[in-house]
Amino acid sequence: MILGWLLWIPVPLTFSMAAYWTQLVPVMAFYGLFIGGPATSAYVMTSARKDRVTLTYTLISASWWSGYTFSPGLGGYLSTVLGMRSVFLLSFALFAAATVVLFLVRSQRAQKPSTAHEASFNLDSAHARKIVLLSVFFAFVFFFINLVRPLTVQFFKDVYTLDSLNIGLLGSAVFLGSAVFSILLGKAGDKFEKTAAVAVALLVGGVSFGLFLFFSNVLALGFASFLNGASYMLWPLMGASVGSIAPETSRGRWISLAQMSATLAAAIAPYIGGVLYEWSPYIPFYIVITVLPLLSLIALTKPFREKQTTKQALR
């Protein structure tokens, strides 16, 4: 977890020094090294109460997104006053300061594996097949989400000619929505099923991207941005869904499988979305608002139900 965070510290500093967009390509690849993700997810899963797994995941995300609530608007304002490079320098200082907190977190070591339990959890087991299925499903989810998400700001600039301050405020609305939906979807995932919470997040996210297309008023876009925050809950919901099935002794490994497949899909999507955007800014949005409701329905089908495999694993 600490190593993964240390890799991120130089990123905003490098952004502040870049003179051409080509210099950002290796930096963004470096930023994509989310190697602390599986370890963090496994840490949270092992520490959480078994009846509050989803809520614990989403509340941790809520703390993350709550910090984001004010930063886009503030960053947009500071960029107009001090310039964008100064904003990146400030971000670098805050990244470095945040690293100190991780050194205060208590270490956690997995328990010794039980031979009988490990034998029952292999590549041919129902639990393992369920994780592979979830990994493939979330790869599709994050492919289509990232087909359009990185282009949203560009869409606001090109189609609605919004300035940096308004775009920053819309970004704040997104993360405010993430904080609110983290509680709602977390409780829903624990009370009903995690895949039900996933279905709601997909449906609300699809509606929000649709509203981006049909409303140009800043207030309406602010409401749509708030709803769009639900789509950011899909990452912690993926961790909760997979982590609750995997055994503690290899939890990080299985979570990394899902996160790797989702990240690889998300890495390809922006390029394809950019090509489609060049044809028409509306095409990526039309695709996403069509596919996300379909994925929402798929999440509710029998293969994704958790009443058998997940609850047995929790026992």
Helices and strands as residue ranges (DSSP letters): H 2-8, H 10-17, G 21-23, H 24-31, H 37-47, G 50-52, H 53-81, H 84-102, H 115-120, H 126-148, G 149-151, H 152-160, H 164-191, H 194-214, H 218-228, G 229-233, H 234-243, G 248-250, H 251-279, H 283-299, G 302-304, H 309-314
